[in-house]
Amino acid sequence: MKQKREDVRNVAIIAHVDHGKTTLVDELLKQSGVFRENQEVAERVMDSNDIERERGITILSKNTAVMYKDTKINIIDTPGHADFGGEVERVLKMVNGVILVVDAFEGAMPQTKFVLRKALELKLPVIVCINKIDRPEARPNEVIDEVLELFLDLEASDEQLDCPFVFASAKAGTATLDLDTPGQNMIPLFETILDYIPAPQGDPDTGTQVLISTIDYNEYVGRIGVGKVDNGSIRVNQEVMLMNHHDPEKQKKVKVSKLYEFDGLNKVEVQSAEIGSIVAISGIADIHIGDTLCDLNDPQPLPFQKISEPTIAMHFIVNDSPLAGQEGKYITSRHLRDRLYRELNTDVSLRVEDTETTEAFKVSGRGELHLSVLIENMRREGYEFAVSKAEVLYHTDEKGHKLEPMEQVYVDVPEEFSGTVIEKLSQRKGELRNMGAASGGYTRLEFSIPSRGLIGYRGEFMTDTKGNGIMNSVFDGYGPYKGDIQYRKQGSLIAFEAGEAITYGLYNAQERGTLFIGPGDKVYSGMVVGQNGKAEDIEINVCKKKQLTNTRSSSADEALRLTPPKVLSLEQALEFIDTDELLEVTPTSLRIRKKILDPTLRKRAGMKK
């Protein structure tokens, strides 16, 4: 017999990047009394890892819980970037409704559509929270219409269309149901959650069923499975059957050694949990996303969302440059291999494969951002390695035709730049599907483009639009191969010999193009030290000293003026490298180099091509 559990609500917060999900969760935590009166609380407390804080993005979905009027509200903060879409799809399986956060100025954006579609397909009720209503240029009434149009586009049901709107300023910590009365606190939002999000249902008297939706990893206890109790109950020391709906052969008897529920930002140990509770379970080594913990007498696994396939791959290679091993702590192939396979514990959209050589591993992910976050994490932990240019993963259909991943790209740019953007994206095999006016004098362009056409384009896009453009992309399935694309118009400036770069040598080199290094930087033969103004690669000597004679004083050198070098960030360097180059990554430096360092062998390889 199915029963409702009235003292629990499970909701996910979904939105486009930067519309204020994480800040909203902060306020809900503060106002429900999770923190003590005098406790110091960091901003965006849910974004716990360093990269999330620095970039202001959420990468992993996080669980938290607040108490409001004797009801426990489990809240899951989800990522907004399409690269982490795999996280969002699975999380929605744990909840009974979603809060859609929309910026009162920007309105409905591409990712809003992406995450909302998933929620509507699962028949989840939606509360729309229009955030940032205190922005000077906010236009909440127009945004309401945009959101309702989006619902109609996505074929929402009548009940879903009849959704409540809450107007909030997460920063100020206020919410209101009526634009004319200013909000005092977050109570209107709490009340709307209780009224509108249904209580979880399940049968408390049947066998246990817990579907694992996320995996956490901890060095002391190993893998921790997080999921919702769908039916029955679960308790510590209970023996259960570990099964998987998509893998019928997986059947294993395991024991629940520890059970936790969420309370505020902490996990609290409990002895047992009932239907509707979101729990974390440790002590099961072989637990994976999509597994169900079932009753021994009547084991029935639950179906779940298949994890989205990766679309792009890179090779992670042991660093073999002349400067290898000087800056990193972990440099061998065994270190690299262990670390990459350990990442699979928590990141399900990632794939790692061994290659023919023990020195290289093929790592596939959902997009450039997905892989660059992994690279950044590893270099902070003291790893040193090299990576190749990102390549897309092709499929073939039944007739043997080559298929490639496609993206839908939405670009908002000031009118005067739209011509340049259309021209550049057309060269990269993009097709213009739609063109219209966006808010604030901007033009909105809609393209269908192969994923590889976007590799290395973002930096160029920012330059072309003088930093005023906004570009978003959503994965759009596989389509027929569109033909070759030329990535880079300019060649590289390559160092000719090993040593330290000297002002005199750099002064002569800078006439050829843009330099990436300054005086005193270590270089080696085959290292890329800059970008040539023309299409071909040139070798230059940046270690060249000026000859001293008796007639010239050595101080005449000081008059040489160097243009400051262009220091590339990790993303820019990954975009810049070409197919015959590698990026050498260490905890303190990023160096671009040719795959073949020896100039003679490099020329031979070029001629063979």
C-alpha positions in Angstrom: 0.0 0.0 0.0 1.6 3.3 -1.1 1.8 6.0 1.6 2.8 9.6 1.6 5.4 10.8 4.0 4.3 14.3 4.9 7.3 15.5 7.0 9.7 15.4 4.0 10.1 17.3 0.8 12.8 16.6 -1.8 13.5 19.4 -4.3 16.3 20.2 -6.8 17.3 23.7 -7.8 17.9 24.1 -11.5 18.9 27.1 -13.6 21.2 28.6 -16.2 24.8 29.4 -15.2 25.0 32.5 -12.9 21.3 33.0 -12.3 21.9 32.6 -8.5 21.0 29.0 -7.6 23.9 28.6 -5.1 23.3 32.0 -3.4 19.6 31.1 -3.0 20.5 27.8 -1.2 22.8 29.8 1.1 19.8 32.0 2.1 17.5 29.0 2.7 20.2 27.5 4.9 20.7 30.8 6.9 17.0 31.5 7.4 16.1 28.0 8.5 18.6 28.4 11.4 21.2 25.9 10.2 24.0 28.3 11.3 24.4 29.7 14.8 23.7 33.4 15.3 27.4 34.4 15.4 28.8 31.8 13.0 31.0 33.0 10.2 29.6 31.7 6.9 31.4 31.8 3.6 29.5 33.1 0.6 28.2 30.4 -1.7 28.9 27.9 1.0 27.7 25.0 -1.2 30.5 25.5 -3.7 33.1 23.7 -1.6 36.0 23.1 -3.9 38.6 25.7 -4.8 37.8 25.7 -8.5 34.1 26.2 -7.9 34.8 29.2 -5.7 37.3 30.8 -8.1 35.2 30.4 -11.3 31.9 30.9 -9.5 30.4 27.8 -11.0 28.9 24.7 -9.5 30.5 21.4 -10.8 29.2 18.7 -8.6 25.6 18.5 -7.4 25.4 19.0 -3.6 23.0 17.7 -1.0 21.8 19.7 1.9 18.8 19.7 4.2 16.9 22.4 6.1 14.1 22.1 8.7 11.0 24.4 8.3 8.0 24.0 10.6 8.7 20.3 11.4 9.2 19.4 7.7 12.6 18.4 6.5 13.4 19.9 3.1 16.1 18.0 1.2 17.6 20.5 -1.3 20.0 19.5 -4.2 22.0 22.3 -5.8 22.8 21.3 -9.4 25.3 22.6 -12.0 24.1 24.9 -14.8 26.8 24.1 -17.4 25.9 21.7 -20.2 29.3 19.9 -19.6 27.9 18.7 -16.2 24.5 17.8 -17.6 25.0 14.2 -16.6 24.9 15.3 -13.0 21.5 17.0 -13.4 19.7 14.2 -15.1 20.3 11.7 -12.4 19.6 14.0 -9.5 16.1 14.7 -10.8 15.3 11.0 -10.1 15.7 11.7 -6.4 13.3 14.6 -6.1 9.5 15.2 -6.3 9.7 18.7 -7.7 12.1 21.4 -8.9 12.7 25.1 -8.3 13.6 26.8 -11.6 15.6 29.9 -10.9 15.6 32.6 -13.7 17.4 35.9 -13.7 15.0 38.8 -13.8 17.1 40.6 -16.4 18.6 37.9 -18.6 15.3 35.8 -18.7 15.1 32.3 -20.1 18.5 31.1 -21.4 19.6 28.0 -23.4 20.6 25.9 -20.3 17.3 26.9 -18.6 15.6 25.1 -21.5 18.0 22.1 -21.3 17.4 21.4 -17.6 13.7 22.3 -17.7 13.0 19.8 -20.5 14.4 17.0 -18.3 12.2 18.0 -15.4 9.1 18.2 -17.5 9.7 14.8 -19.1 9.8 13.3 -15.6 6.4 15.0 -14.9 7.9 16.9 -12.0 6.0 20.0 -10.7 8.0 23.3 -11.1 8.1 26.4 -8.9 9.5 29.3 -10.9 11.7 31.6 -8.8 12.5 34.9 -10.6 15.7 36.0 -8.9 17.6 39.3 -8.8 14.5 41.5 -8.9 16.5 44.2 -7.2 18.7 44.6 -10.3 18.3 48.1 -11.7 17.5 46.8 -15.2 15.2 43.9 -14.0 12.1 43.2 -16.1 10.2 40.6 -14.2 6.9 40.9 -16.0 8.5 40.2 -19.4 10.5 37.3 -18.0 7.2 35.7 -16.7 6.0 35.7 -20.3 9.3 34.3 -21.6 9.2 31.4 -19.1 5.5 30.5 -19.9 6.4 30.5 -23.6 9.3 28.2 -22.8 6.8 25.9 -21.0 4.6 25.9 -24.1 7.5 25.1 -26.4 8.4 22.2 -24.2 4.8 20.9 -24.3 4.2 21.2 -20.6 1.0 19.7 -19.2 -1.8 22.0 -17.9 -0.9 21.3 -14.3 2.7 22.2 -15.0 1.7 25.4 -16.8 -0.3 26.4 -13.7 2.9 26.8 -11.7 3.5 29.3 -8.9 5.8 32.3 -9.4 8.0 33.5 -6.5 10.0 36.8 -6.9 13.2 36.9 -4.9 16.5 38.6 -4.3 18.7 35.8 -3.1 21.4 38.3 -2.3 19.2 40.3 0.0 17.5 37.2 1.4 13.9 38.2 0.5 11.1 36.6 -1.4 7.5 37.7 -2.3 4.5 36.3 -4.2 3.4 39.7 -5.4 5.7 42.2 -7.1 3.9 45.2 -5.4 4.7 44.1 -1.9 8.4 44.0 -1.0 9.6 40.7 0.6 10.9 40.6 4.2 12.4 37.1 4.3 12.4 33.7 2.5 9.2 32.4 4.2 7.0 32.8 1.0 9.4 30.5 -0.8 9.4 27.9 2.1 5.6 28.0 2.1 5.3 27.5 -1.6 7.6 24.5 -1.4 5.4 22.9 1.3 2.2 23.7 -0.6 3.2 22.8 -4.1 5.9 20.1 -4.0 4.3 16.7 -3.3 5.5 14.6 -0.4 7.5 11.5 -1.4 5.4 8.3 -1.8 6.4 4.7 -1.3 5.3 1.5 0.3 6.8 1.2 3.8 5.8 -2.4 4.2 7.5 -4.0 1.2 11.2 -4.9 0.7 13.9 -2.3 0.6 14.6 -0.4 -2.6 17.3 2.4 -2.6 18.4 3.7 -6.0 21.9 5.2 -6.0 22.0 8.5 -7.9 25.4 10.0 -6.8 28.7 8.7 -5.6 30.8 10.6 -3.0 34.3 9.5 -2.3 36.3 9.8 0.9 39.8 8.5 1.5 38.9 7.1 4.9 35.7 5.2 4.1 36.0 4.8 0.3 33.0 5.0 -1.8 29.7 6.5 -0.4 26.5 5.9 -2.3 23.8 8.7 -2.1 20.2 7.9 -3.0 16.6 8.0 -2.0 14.7 5.3 -0.1 11.9 4.4 -2.7 10.2 1.6 -0.8 10.5 -0.2 2.5 13.2 1.0 5.0 16.9 0.6 5.4 18.9 0.1 8.6 22.5 -0.3 9.8 23.9 -3.9 9.5 21.1 -4.9 7.2 22.1 -7.4 4.5 20.9 -6.3 1.1 21.3 -7.4 -2.6 23.2 -5.0 -4.8 21.7 -5.1 -8.3 21.6 -3.0 -11.5 18.6 -2.7 -13.9 20.9 -2.3 -17.0 23.3 -5.1 -16.0 21.2 -8.2 -15.0 24.3 -10.2 -14.1 25.3 -7.9 -11.2 24.0 -9.6 -8.0 26.0 -9.3 -4.9 25.1 -9.7 -1.2 26.4 -6.8 0.8 26.0 -5.3 4.3 25.1 -1.7 5.1 27.9 -0.7 7.6 27.0 3.0 8.1 24.0 5.1 7.2 23.8 8.9 7.1 21.2 11.6 6.5 21.8 15.2 5.6 21.3 18.0 8.1 22.4 21.4 7.0 25.8 20.9 5.5 26.7 17.9 7.6 26.1 14.2 7.3 24.6 12.8 10.5 24.8 9.1 11.4 21.4 7.4 11.7 20.4 3.8 12.6 17.6 3.5 10.0 15.7 5.5 7.3 12.2 5.4 6.0 10.6 6.0 2.5 11.4 9.5 1.0 14.6 10.0 3.0 17.8 10.8 1.0 20.6 8.8 2.6 24.3 8.2 2.2 25.6 4.7 2.6 29.2 3.7 3.2 30.9 0.3 3.5 30.0 -1.1 0.1 33.2 -1.1 -2.1 31.6 -2.0 -5.4 28.7 0.5 -5.4 28.1 2.5 -8.6 25.6 5.0 -9.9 22.4 3.3 -11.0 22.7 0.4 -8.6 19.7 -0.5 -6.5 20.0 -1.9 -3.0 17.2 -4.5 -2.7 15.6 -6.8 -0.2 17.2 -10.3 -0.2 13.8 -12.1 -0.4 12.4 -10.1 -3.3 15.2 -8.3 -5.2 13.7 -5.9 -7.8 16.2 -3.3 -9.2 14.8 0.1 -10.3 15.4 1.6 -13.8 17.4 4.8 -14.1 18.6 7.4 -16.5 21.4 6.1 -18.7 24.5 8.3 -18.3 25.2 10.6 -21.2 28.1 9.5 -23.4 31.3 11.6 -23.6 31.7 13.6 -26.9 35.3 14.7 -26.7 38.7 13.1 -25.8 42.3 14.0 -25.0 45.4 12.0 -24.4 47.1 12.4 -21.0 50.8 11.6 -21.5 53.8 11.2 -19.2 55.9 14.4 -19.4 59.1 13.6 -21.4 60.3 17.2 -22.1 63.9 18.3 -21.1 62.4 20.0 -18.1 60.4 17.0 -16.9 60.3 16.2 -13.2 61.6 19.5 -11.9 58.3 21.0 -10.7 55.9 18.2 -10.1 55.7 15.7 -7.2 53.9 12.9 -9.2 55.5 12.3 -12.6 55.5 8.6 -13.4 53.0 6.7 -15.6 51.9 4.7 -12.5 51.0 8.0 -10.6 49.1 9.3 -13.7 47.3 6.0 -14.2 46.2 5.7 -10.5 45.0 9.3 -10.4 42.9 9.1 -13.5 41.3 5.8 -12.5 40.6 7.3 -9.1 38.7 10.2 -10.7 36.3 7.6 -12.1 35.1 6.9 -8.5 33.1 10.2 -8.5 32.9 11.4 -12.1 30.5 9.2 -14.1 30.6 11.0 -17.4 34.4 10.4 -17.6 36.0 7.5 -19.4 39.7 6.5 -19.1 41.3 3.9 -21.4 44.8 2.5 -21.6 46.5 3.0 -25.0 49.1 0.9 -26.9 51.8 2.6 -24.9 52.0 2.6 -21.1 53.0 6.3 -21.2 49.6 7.6 -22.5 45.9 7.4 -21.5 42.9 8.4 -23.5 40.5 10.4 -21.4 37.0 11.2 -22.7 34.6 13.7 -21.2 31.5 15.9 -21.9 33.3 19.0 -23.2 36.4 21.2 -22.9 35.3 22.6 -19.5 34.8 19.2 -18.1 38.4 18.1 -19.0 40.0 21.4 -18.1 38.6 21.2 -14.6 40.2 17.7 -14.2 43.5 19.0 -15.5 43.4 22.0 -13.1 42.6 19.7 -10.1 45.5 17.4 -11.0 48.1 20.2 -11.3 47.1 21.6 -7.9 47.6 18.2 -6.4 51.2 18.2 -7.7 50.9 16.1 -10.9 53.0 16.8 -13.9 52.0 15.5 -17.4 51.3 16.5 -21.0 48.0 16.7 -22.8 47.1 16.6 -26.5 44.6 18.7 -28.4 41.0 17.8 -27.7 39.4 15.7 -30.4 35.8 14.8 -30.9 34.6 11.2 -30.7 33.0 10.0 -34.0 30.4 7.3 -34.4 29.4 5.3 -37.5 25.9 4.4 -38.5 24.6 1.1 -40.0 25.7 2.1 -43.5 29.2 3.0 -42.4 28.8 6.7 -42.7 30.8 8.8 -40.3 28.8 10.7 -37.7 30.0 13.5 -35.4 28.6 15.3 -32.3 26.6 18.4 -33.1 25.8 21.4 -30.8 23.1 24.0 -30.8 24.8 27.4 -30.2 23.0 30.5 -29.0 25.0 33.8 -29.4 23.9 37.2 -28.0 26.0 40.0 -29.5 25.7 43.7 -30.1 24.5 44.3 -33.6 27.8 45.6 -35.0 29.6 42.3 -34.3 27.0 39.9 -35.7 28.6 39.9 -39.2 32.0 38.8 -37.9 30.5 36.0 -35.7 28.4 34.7 -38.6 31.4 34.7 -40.9 33.7 32.9 -38.3 31.2 30.2 -37.4 30.3 29.6 -41.0 34.1 28.9 -41.7 33.8 26.4 -38.8 30.9 24.6 -40.6 28.2 26.3 -38.6 24.7 26.8 -40.1 22.7 29.9 -39.1 19.2 28.6 -38.1 17.7 31.7 -36.7 18.3 35.4 -36.1 16.3 37.8 -34.0 16.5 40.7 -31.5 17.4 40.0 -27.9 16.9 42.4 -25.0 19.1 45.5 -24.6 20.0 46.2 -28.3 21.6 42.7 -28.7 21.0 40.4 -31.6 20.4 36.7 -30.9 21.9 34.2 -33.4 21.1 30.5 -33.3 23.5 28.0 -35.0 23.8 24.3 -35.6 27.5 23.5 -35.6 29.8 20.4 -35.2 31.3 20.2 -31.7 34.8 20.3 -33.1 33.9 23.7 -34.7 33.7 25.2 -31.3 37.1 23.8 -30.1 39.4 26.7 -29.7 36.8 29.3 -30.7 35.8 30.9 -27.3 38.9 33.1 -27.0 38.6 34.4 -30.6 34.9 35.1 -29.9 35.7 37.2 -26.9 38.2 39.2 -29.0 35.8 39.6 -31.9 33.0 40.9 -29.8 35.3 43.1 -27.5 34.1 41.0 -24.5 30.5 41.9 -25.0 29.2 38.6 -26.5 27.5 35.8 -24.7 27.8 32.3 -26.2 26.0 29.1 -24.9 25.9 25.7 -26.4 23.8 22.6 -25.8 24.7 19.1 -27.1 22.3 18.2 -29.9 22.9 14.5 -30.8 25.0 13.1 -33.7 24.8 14.2 -37.3 26.6 13.4 -40.6 30.3 14.5 -40.8 30.5 18.0 -42.2 34.0 18.0 -43.7 37.4 19.3 -42.6 37.9 22.4 -40.6 41.1 24.5 -40.5 41.6 25.5 -36.8 44.4 28.0 -36.7 45.4 30.6 -39.2 48.7 31.4 -37.6 51.8 29.3 -37.1 54.0 28.9 -33.9 57.3 30.5 -33.0 59.5 27.6 -31.9 62.6 27.8 -29.7 65.8 26.7 -31.4 68.0 25.7 -28.5 67.8 25.1 -24.7 68.6 27.7 -22.1 67.2 30.8 -20.6 65.4 33.4 -22.7 67.4 36.7 -22.9 66.1 40.2 -23.6 68.2 40.6 -26.8 67.0 37.3 -28.3 63.4 38.1 -27.4 63.6 41.6 -28.8 64.5 40.2 -32.2 61.8 37.5 -31.9 58.9 39.8 -31.0 58.9 41.4 -34.5 57.7 38.0 -35.8 54.6 37.8 -33.7 53.2 37.5 -30.1 55.4 36.0 -27.4 54.2 33.8 -24.6 57.4 34.0 -22.5 59.6 36.8 -20.9 63.3 37.1 -20.1 64.6 34.6 -17.6 62.1 31.9 -18.6 63.6 28.4 -19.3 63.1 27.1 -22.8 64.2 24.0 -24.7 64.5 23.1 -28.4 61.0 22.4 -29.8 59.1 24.5 -27.3 56.5 26.9 -28.6 57.4 30.4 -27.3 54.9 32.5 -29.3 52.4 32.8 -32.1 53.7 33.8 -35.6 51.9 36.5 -37.4 51.9 34.4 -40.6 50.7 30.9 -41.3 53.9 28.9 -41.1 56.0 27.8 -38.1 59.3 29.6 -37.6 62.3 28.6 -35.4 63.9 31.4 -33.5 66.8 31.7 -31.1 65.5 33.5 -27.9 68.7 32.6 -26.0 70.9 34.7 -28.3 73.3 37.1 -26.5 74.7 40.3 -28.0 78.4 40.2 -28.9 80.4 42.5 -26.8 83.4 44.4 -28.3 85.7 47.0 -26.8 84.0 49.8 -28.6 80.5 49.1 -27.2 79.6 49.3 -23.6 77.6 46.4 -22.1 75.0 48.9 -20.8 73.7 49.7 -24.3 71.4 46.7 -24.0 69.2 48.3 -21.5 67.5 50.5 -24.1 65.7 47.4 -25.7 62.0 47.7 -25.1 60.0 44.4 -24.8 56.3 44.1 -25.3 54.9 42.2 -22.2 54.3 38.5 -23.1 50.8 37.2 -23.5 50.4 34.7 -20.6 48.0 32.0 -21.5 45.5 30.6 -19.0 44.9 26.8 -19.0 41.8 27.2 -21.2 43.5 29.5 -23.7 46.5 27.2 -24.0 44.2 24.2 -24.6 42.5 26.2 -27.3 45.7 27.4 -28.9 47.6 24.0 -29.3 47.4 22.4 -32.7 47.2 18.7 -33.5 51.0 18.3 -33.7 51.6 20.0 -30.3 51.2 19.1 -26.7 50.6 21.2 -23.6 53.0 20.4 -20.8 51.2 20.9 -17.4 53.1 21.2 -14.1 52.0 22.7 -10.7 53.8 25.9 -11.6 54.0 26.2 -15.4 52.1 25.6 -18.6 54.4 25.2 -21.6 53.3 24.5 -25.2 55.7 22.3 -27.2 55.8 20.3 -30.5 55.2 16.6 -30.2 58.5 15.9 -32.0 61.1 18.1 -30.4 64.0 17.4 -32.7 63.8 19.8 -35.7 65.1 17.4 -38.3 62.8 14.6 -37.3 59.9 17.1 -37.2 60.6 18.3 -40.8 60.7 14.7 -42.0 57.3 13.9 -40.3 55.9 17.1 -41.9 57.1 16.0 -45.4 55.5 12.5 -45.0 52.2 14.2 -44.3 
